Amino acid sequence: MQRTSQIITIQNIAEFKSQLLLWAQQFNVAVWLDSNNYQQKHSNFDAVLAVDSFSQIKSTYKNAFQQLKNYQTNTKDFIFGYLSYDLKNDVENLSSTNFDGLDFPDLFFFQPKKLFFIKGNTVEVKYISNFDDEIHSDFEKINNQTSNIQQPTINNQIKIKLRIHKDEYFNKLNTILNHIHRGDIYEANFCQEFYSENSTINPLEIYQNLNEISKPPFATFLKLNNQFLLSASPERYLKKDGETVISQPIKGTEKRASTKIEDEKLINQLEQNPKERAENIMIVDLVRNDLSRAAIKGSVKVEELCKVYTFEQVHQLISTVTCKVKNTVHPVDIIKDTFPMGSMTGAPKISAMKIIEAVEETKRGIYSGAVGYFTPNGDFDFNVIIRSILYNASKKYVSYSVGGAITSKSVPEKEYEECLLKAKAMKQVLLNAK
């Protein structure tokens, strides 16, 4: 598929970004990925918008990776979309039988007619050549967008409920700890859902408010007809750049302080905290093991171990694991070998996934899956879908989930506090919606 490429210089890039996102709302399918200029050495652009589906694939978990492999191979173009957590059932003999209020497809990818890559103050547009005569008129429309076109959020008093109440959370957490003490697992990522029924929100406004208070490196606005992902994710799952594959698991969380001196203290505490480091190192071992399946022998390296990164609401321990792959390895196979990401499962992975399926009350679906894209030459970049609000407009169902790593050193009260800390931004933007 041929694409026409044009590079355009923009005077006010922040304004252009908000106009572009507003313009994108007319399409049934749109994916917006924004790094918020968070300084990362592994990023290729600052933001990208993909809109208007030329072709697409939508599937249940059954045979999903093979279908994606065929689609990616045959399309040989940019494709954007997501992998839901429940694709675990395609990789292993597992099931997902918990409640699902959102009904997202297990897998969705599309080939966009129109692409906008933003870097610095330039925008590179890549339109499928049949539609390149629309570039000029599209830019005129984008530049004429004004924010007052937005529908106001209908605030019907969003009431956030807990799928798992506090006492039940402690009971379930103790069940996981019993498994750990018995030696069934070392670590499990246990998640809980907060939700609101019969609620109508303005997805774009909620996304913009969430992004404004979080400014994460892997922000996402995804629209699939009446279903929306509004994500302030800080975590990269997996990126392929040529022969290099990069994974950056997050494990270990500390709150932010109001003063710089207190913040520095908390950073040092997190860096030295044996429980938080142990959480991270266990997952790093799992990631190394997963990557070694597709990697050239001896090429798996830990480039950063337990480095503190600071975000608007929290400090996090992030490790960076890399490897080299031969160009004969299919990019979808690299993802399949490592999916779902270790930071959202636990170790050993299959046992942890069985245990969390038994104790959690909600089907994870797109939450703790991954959203991202493939390039025409088979490179890819995917985030981890956390710190995210999910919305099914048809069902008027709003949901966000949070979780934490449970290890033998876990203190139930502290784990619960960490969940509330991670949920804070999502709760704030939903309750403050005008």
Secondary structure, DSSP 8 states (H G I E B T S, - for coil): --EEEEEEE-S-HHHHHHHHHHHHTTSSEEEEEE-TT---TT-S-SEEEEEEEEEEEEE-STTHHHHHHHHHHHH-S-EEEEE-GGGHHHHSS----SB-SS---SEEEEEEEEEEEEETTEEEEEEEGGGGGGHHHHHHHHHT--GGGS----------EESS-HHHHHHHHHHHHHHHHHTS-SEEEEEEEEEESS----HHHHHHHHHHHH--TEEEEEEETTEEEEEEE--EEEEEETTEEEEE-EEEEEE--SSHHHHHHHHHHHHH-HHHHHHHHHHHHHHHHHHHTTB-TT--EEEEEEEEEE-SSEEEEEEEEEEEB-TTS-HHHHHHHH-S-GGGTEESHHHHHHHHHHH-SB--TTTTSEEEEE-TTS-EEEE---SEEEEETTTTEEEEEEEEEE-TT--HHHHHHHHHHHHHHHHHHHHT--
